[in-house]
Amino acid sequence: FNNAASQAPLVKPPWRVLLEEAKKRNRTEVTASYCQLATIREDGTPANRTIVFRGFVPGTNSLYFVTDGRSEKVKHITKNPAVEIAWYMTVSREQFRLSGEVRMVGPRYNEMSTLGKLRRRAWADLSDNARNGFAWPDPGSHPVSDASEFNAAESSEEIVNKNFVVCYLEISRVEYLNLRGTPQPRIFFSKKGSSWEALHTNP
């Protein structure tokens, strides 16, 4: 990403149009922003967890989420950036599966760069409790730390915690399935250069 690229006119691919319409239909559901991220462990086995959709990187079609740089998922992505997100909208009964590679934005990014500004904005958008979590003891460590270490942890809104990481997904493939109707619409979207191809299939 660079400033010139971010200012170019954005063309939304058809899958994003479907996704944004689905989000509107499910806007009354808090869970409509929750999706599942699958990564690959170092031993080759899959790992899955729920993440929160934070939006699209401005000027792009890359969605982003945030995480702790000490987390297991960061280790997986560092080793193998290929991931898939599964996203089910309960009200409209629509499912999206988005595949691609994740790029991570951590403290080494200049805060005046496009991605550095995104990281700072994403940090400011968090609640105080969410920000404090990045100052907690290392996640997954053993034995469990004393409760006082968690209660005393604080992170300032003005200073982005070094453990705070923004992850954005460069999407190359999307599968859309609508569970309403007969037959149920199912479409595969594949990126070809700067354009997208759509393939309608049986559900």
C-alpha positions, 0 to 999 in steps of 0.5 A, a space after each residue: 500500500 502507498 498513498 498514491 494507490 490508496 487515492 485511486 478510484 476503488 472498484 468494488 468486486 461483486 462479492 463485496 457488494 453481496 457482503 455489504 448488502 448481507 451486512 445491512 440485512 443482518 445489522 440488528 445482529 451483533 454477531 454479524 461482525 464475527 467470523 471464523 479465521 482458519 490458519 495452519 499450525 507449524 505441524 500442518 494441522 488446522 487451527 480455527 478461532 473467531 475474530 471481529 471484522 473491523 472494516 476494509 482498509 481504505 481504498 482497497 478491498 482487503 478486510 482487516 481485523 486486529 490481534 495481539 502480536 504474541 498470539 498463536 495466530 500471528 505465529 501461524 501467519 508468519 510461517 504461512 500467510 494463507 488463510 480462509 475466513 468463514 462468515 455466516 449471516 444468521 438473519 439472511 442465511 448467507 455464507 461467505 468463505 474468503 481465501 487469501 494471504 494475511 499481511 500484518 501491521 505492527 509497531 515497525 510501521 511509521 505512524 504517518 504511513 497509510 498502514 501506520 495511520 490505519 493501525 493508530 485509528 484501529 487502536 483508538 476505536 477499541 474500548 478501554 478494556 480491549 486496549 488494556 488486554 494488550 498489556 496483559 501477561 503473555 497469552 497462552 503462557 503457563 502457569 496462569 499469572 496472578 489476577 493482580 497482573 491483569 487488573 493492573 494492566 493499562 494501555 493509553 489511547 494515545 500510545 499504541 501498545 507494541 503488542 497491537 497488530 492489524 491484520 489485513 487479508 488480500 483476498 484472492 477467492 470468495 465462495 458465496 452461498 445463500 441458503 434461501 430458495 431452491 436451488 440455493 445460489 452458490 457462486 465462486 469468485 476468483 481474482 484474475 489480475 485486477 478483475 474478478 471472475 464469477 462461476 455459478 454452481 450447484 449448491 
